[in-house]
């Protein structure tokens, strides 16, 4: 497989993942994704931003989140995010530190 085809397939898989998380399963909370998988929608948007910045494309965190969420992040939170219990929050802190780094 040539590099261009591989990149096209990877892009298609990324779009399918984002569509799945945003359209088919917006009920799945970011905290649950992070606790179980070690990443969440915010991680996807951060990776997108980092890829853009590495290629000299200026992109803010909010702009990258809008790409992934399909709307301003605050709007998505208001429409879909629910309050997490203390156990989920504690698990999130551990998962975040293991997979992303310290929350300072």
Buried (B, 14 or more C-beta within 10 A) or exposed (E): EEEEEEEEEEEEEBEEEBEEBBEEEBEBBBBBBBBEEEBBBBBBBBBBBEEBEEEEEEBEEEBBBBBBBBEEBEEBEEEBEEEBEEEBEEBBBEBBEEEBEEEE
